[in-house]
Amino acid sequence: MSKPQELQHLRREVSRLQRSRGPSQKGEEYFWHSLQEQKQSPDALEAWEDGWRSRRRRAVFTHNRKKKHSVLHLVPINITSKEDSDVTEVMWQPALWRGRGLEAQGHVVRVWEAGIYLLYSQVLFHDVTFTMGQVVSLEGQGRQEILFRCIHSMPSDPDRAYNSCFSSGVFHLHQGDIVNVRIPRAKAKLSLSPHGTFLGFVRL
């Protein structure tokens, strides 16, 4: 449809709405009277049309941006103990996964889309070892760093030896980064329940 045809269509639509609804209050009467005057001016109607299209483009753009937020919530399926390095690692599987920015790969998470992310991690221990904790670390672009760590004392009574370690933070992750959770103790005893041990990422 050409621009003159679009303008003509809008004029007819304004006239139809005026006939079908009509003003019921003084404010509405002024609105319809003003609109009736403006429809006689191609410049005013064209400006109104351009404004409507601009608002619609902004709404679509905002909607598309919201859809791109990546979310990944992981729960444990198994643990692997490495006695030579005295660590225990958690094998993860997705419980909630949206977007393509993150991917779980065994005991690590790979970042495919750079951005600012909220990270959170919790491990529920059932161990009589004096202290237990978790370390969330990052590797990528020739660097290695610890994002956060958590340490808790454990009860000596086996029936009461439960304690959870929760940490969270906001970080700038780059494409290709690898994030993992390590318990700095071999043969660590921890819960594999999804409400006790979990790892999550939310792109902000």
C-alpha positions in Angstrom: 0.0 0.0 0.0 1.5 3.4 -1.0 1.8 6.3 1.5 -1.2 8.3 0.0 -3.3 5.2 0.2 -2.3 4.6 3.9 -3.2 8.2 4.7 -6.5 7.8 3.1 -7.1 4.6 4.9 -6.3 6.3 8.3 -8.7 9.1 7.5 -11.5 6.7 6.8 -10.7 4.8 10.0 -10.9 8.0 12.1 -14.3 8.9 10.6 -15.6 5.4 11.2 -14.5 5.5 14.8 -16.1 8.9 15.3 -19.4 7.7 13.9 -19.4 4.4 15.8 -18.4 5.6 19.3 -19.1 9.3 19.4 -18.1 11.5 22.4 -19.8 10.7 25.7 -18.0 13.3 27.8 -16.6 16.8 27.2 -13.0 15.6 27.2 -13.9 13.0 24.6 -15.7 15.5 22.5 -12.6 17.7 22.4 -10.5 14.7 21.5 -12.7 13.7 18.5 -13.0 17.4 17.4 -9.2 17.8 17.5 -8.8 14.5 15.6 -11.3 15.5 13.0 -9.4 18.8 12.4 -6.0 17.0 12.2 -7.2 14.5 9.7 -7.7 17.4 7.3 -3.9 18.0 7.5 -1.8 15.4 5.7 1.3 16.6 7.6 -0.3 16.2 11.0 -1.7 12.8 10.1 1.6 11.7 8.7 3.4 12.8 11.9 0.8 10.9 14.0 1.4 7.8 11.8 5.2 8.1 12.1 4.9 8.4 15.9 2.7 5.3 16.1 5.2 3.3 14.0 8.1 4.4 16.2 6.3 3.3 19.4 5.5 0.0 17.8 9.2 -0.5 16.8 10.3 0.3 20.4 7.8 -2.2 21.8 9.0 -5.0 19.5 12.6 -4.2 20.2 12.0 -4.3 24.0 10.1 -7.6 23.7 13.0 -9.1 21.6 15.6 -8.0 24.1 13.7 -9.6 27.0 13.5 -12.8 25.1 17.3 -13.0 24.8 18.0 -13.2 28.5 19.7 -16.5 29.2 18.9 -18.6 32.3 20.5 -21.8 33.4 19.6 -23.7 36.6 21.5 -26.9 37.2 21.0 -29.8 39.6 23.5 -32.6 40.5 23.4 -36.1 39.0 26.7 -37.4 40.3 30.0 -36.5 41.9 33.6 -37.3 40.9 36.5 -37.5 43.4 40.1 -36.8 42.4 42.4 -38.0 45.2 45.6 -36.8 43.4 44.3 -33.2 43.5 42.2 -33.6 46.7 39.0 -32.3 45.1 35.4 -33.4 44.5 33.5 -32.1 41.5 29.8 -32.2 40.7 28.3 -33.5 37.5 25.4 -31.2 36.5 22.2 -31.5 34.4 19.8 -28.6 33.5 16.6 -28.3 35.5 15.8 -25.0 33.8 17.3 -23.7 30.6 16.4 -20.7 28.5 18.5 -19.1 25.8 21.7 -20.1 24.1 24.2 -18.2 26.1 25.2 -21.1 28.4 25.7 -24.8 28.2 26.3 -27.4 30.8 29.1 -29.8 29.9 29.6 -32.5 32.6 31.1 -30.8 35.6 31.6 -27.4 33.9 29.5 -24.7 32.3 30.6 -23.0 29.1 29.7 -19.4 28.3 28.7 -18.8 24.7 27.4 -15.3 25.0 29.4 -12.6 26.8 27.5 -10.4 29.3 26.8 -9.5 32.9 25.6 -12.6 34.8 24.2 -13.3 38.3 25.8 -16.6 39.5 24.6 -18.5 42.5 25.8 -21.9 44.0 24.8 -24.0 46.9 26.2 -27.3 48.2 24.5 -29.3 51.0 27.1 -31.3 52.9 26.6 -34.4 55.0 30.1 -34.9 56.3 31.8 -35.1 59.8 35.0 -33.5 58.5 35.8 -30.4 60.6 35.2 -27.9 57.8 33.7 -28.2 54.3 33.3 -25.7 51.6 33.0 -25.0 47.9 35.0 -22.9 45.4 33.5 -21.5 42.2 36.2 -20.8 39.7 36.5 -19.5 36.1 38.9 -20.3 33.3 39.2 -18.5 30.0 41.2 -16.2 27.8 44.4 -17.3 29.4 43.3 -16.5 32.9 42.1 -18.4 36.0 40.4 -16.9 38.9 38.2 -17.7 41.9 34.8 -16.1 41.6 33.7 -16.9 45.2 34.2 -19.4 47.9 32.3 -20.6 51.0 33.5 -22.5 54.1 31.4 -23.9 57.0 32.2 -25.8 60.1 30.6 -29.3 60.4 29.1 -31.0 63.5 31.0 -34.0 64.7 27.8 -36.1 65.3 27.0 -38.1 62.1 23.3 -37.7 62.7 23.6 -33.9 62.8 26.4 -33.4 60.3 24.4 -31.4 57.8 25.3 -27.9 56.6 24.8 -25.9 53.4 27.2 -23.5 51.8 25.6 -20.8 49.6 27.4 -18.1 47.6 26.3 -15.6 44.9 27.7 -12.7 42.9 27.5 -10.7 39.7 30.3 -11.1 37.2 31.2 -10.1 33.6 31.7 -13.4 31.7 33.3 -13.6 28.3 32.6 -15.9 25.4 34.5 -19.2 25.9 34.8 -18.9 29.7 34.4 -22.1 31.7 32.9 -22.1 35.2 33.0 -25.0 37.6 32.3 -25.9 41.2 34.9 -27.7 43.3 34.9 -29.0 46.8 38.5 -28.8 48.0 38.4 -32.3 49.6 38.5 -35.7 48.0 35.6 -38.1 48.7 33.4 -35.3 50.1 30.0 -36.4 51.1 27.2 -34.1 49.8 23.6 -34.2 49.0 22.5 -34.8 45.4 19.0 -33.5 46.0 17.9 -30.7 43.7 16.8 -28.5 46.6 20.1 -29.0 48.5 22.8 -28.7 45.8 22.4 -26.5 42.8 24.2 -24.0 40.5 22.6 -21.2 38.5 23.2 -18.4 36.0 21.0 -15.5 35.0 22.1 -13.0 32.4 21.2 -9.5 33.5 
